[in-house]
Amino acid sequence: MSENELLEEIERYLNGEMTGEECDRFELLRKENADLNSRVTEHKHFTALLKQYGERLEVEKRLDAIHNEIDVHALKDELTVQPSWVVQLWRNHQSKISVAASIAIFAVLGTLFFTGYLSNREQNYVRLRGEVAKISKKADNINDKLNSLNRPGKVSNPAKFRGTGFALSSNGYIVTNYHVVSNADSVSVQNAGGKSFSTRVVYTEPQSDIAILQITDPSFKNLNPIPYSIRKSESDVGENVFTIGYPGNAMVLGPGYLTASTGFNGDSTAYQVSIPVDYGNSGGPLLDSKGNVIGIINAKQSQVEGAHFAVKSNYLINAIHNIPADSLNKSLNINTHNTLAGLSLKQQYKKLENYIFLVRVYNQ
């Protein structure tokens, strides 16, 4: 099959244009061919980025309105006065600054489109995703620094990006999303008590958006036995689910339910869930009502309110099994005994909070 024919088949699959028999055959090929599965996943994310370009004109109007509303010269004067006025400045213009940071991403996409950079979509996809990720991290860093102005006496967090991770074993292995730690010079994690630990990236599977970390900090002490297990079977649409993560600097519980057995454009590697999450939740666990891990939160669909996605747990199990033996200096055994079943959501949260980590990413 030629490159063009392959792209046509992928687009027919993602657009739902295949017959039931063709779709089943293509799904089987995805499972048997890791390269094909990776191409489908990348193409799906790429086309999602292109769809956002249609919103660019509206975004430009919003940017113009924000620019007209903010007096740039007045802002410069305010920034030269005492810190208390800086805090007031942040309070007055917080929403405007946040929107302006987000617009940077759309501006890059528009520039790339008009310069013809997107003419060869598959060849340039990786570079495009990298540029968008860099801007997202910079915007997140700006918001962290601005938020610190509203907390007198506290030092600004130097991390460039943050996400969530959760423990796989009591001896320091943690899982998060690949996109959270990609291109990082160093990574640390912070527990519920606010203590930070240095880590190393042990293994990654970009096609599944999974990264395995290990705490290497000498001050780390083993956790108590993991209270949850990783569910191997598929979950059903309509199941009550919840996640715990760090959309900000505080741990947040997010209850909801599973809305589809496939992800964006019918992606069979993911679930769609209706659950309150934000970008910092990336890498957090998706659990069923019994406290079994059924997925890893990894994306949100900005065009559909409440539509979020999670990598299915069997891909996590596969990733753990795929870790080269020489990459592990400690054993990594998946817990098979769940002690959360039968507990209320409040009780489950209390037992889980010591196993959920804020992941901080640093770049020089």
C-alpha positions, 0 to 999 in steps of 0.5 A: 500500500502506498503512502497516499493510500495508507493516509486515505485509509486512516482518514476513512477510519477516523472519519467513520467512513468504513463499513463494519467489516472494514473497521473490524479488519483495520482495528485488528491491523492496529493491534498487530502493527505497532507502527500503524497504530502509532500513525493513526494516533498521530494523525488523529492528534494532528487533524484535531490541531488543524480543526482548531485553525477554524477558530482563529478568526474569532480568537483574533477578534478577542485578542484585539478586544483585550488589547484595546481594553488593557492600557499597556503604558499603564501596566508598565507604570504599575509594574514599577511600583510596590509589590502590593500594587503588583498583586492588585494588577494580577487580580485586575487583569488575571483573565485577560493575561490568561486568555492572551497566553492561550492565544499564542498557541493559535497564532503559531498554528495560523502562521504555520498554515499561511507559510505552507508549513502544514502542506505535508501533514505527516512529515511535519506533525512531530515538529508542529506538536513540539512547538505547540508543547513548548508554548503551552509550557511557557504559558503554564510557567507564566501563570505559575509566576503570576499566581505566586504574586497573589501569595505573598512570602512564597517563592515562585515555582521554577517548573516549566510544566506540571501534571499528575502521576500515581504510584505503581509500586510502594518502592517509588515507581510512578506513571504519568503521561509521556507528553507531560515529561517529554523533552524534560531536562529533569523531573521531580514529584511532590507528595500530598504533604508538599515534599518533593523528590527527584526522579528519573524517566525509566521508560516511555511509550509515546504512542500510548502517551505513557511514561514510567518514572522512578523516585531516586531521591535518597530521602524517599521512604517506601509507601504503604502497600498500594490500595488499588489494582489495575483493571484488565477488563474493559469498563462499561459506558455509564459506570461511575468513575473518578480521578484525583489530580493536580489541575493547580497546586492543590490535589482535587477530586473529580467525580463523573462517569464513563460516556464512551468506550472509545476516545476522540474519533473512535480511538479504541485505545481510550475512553471518553469520560464526563469528568471535571479535569484540566491540563494539570490532571494529565497523567492522573488515574481514572478509577471505577467506583470500586477503586480499580484503575481503569485508565490514565487521564491524558486529554481534553476536547476544548470543542466539546464541554465536559468531553475528556479522554483517558488511555485504557488501563490495559495499555498501561499493563502492556507498557509495564511488561515492555520495560527492558529489564536493564532499565529497572534497578528495583522490582516493579510488581503490579498490585493485584489486591484492591482494598478500596472496594466497598468504601465510600468515595470520601474514604477512598480519597483519604486512602488514595491521596498519599499515592497521587503526585504532582509532577514538575518538569524542568528545562534549562 
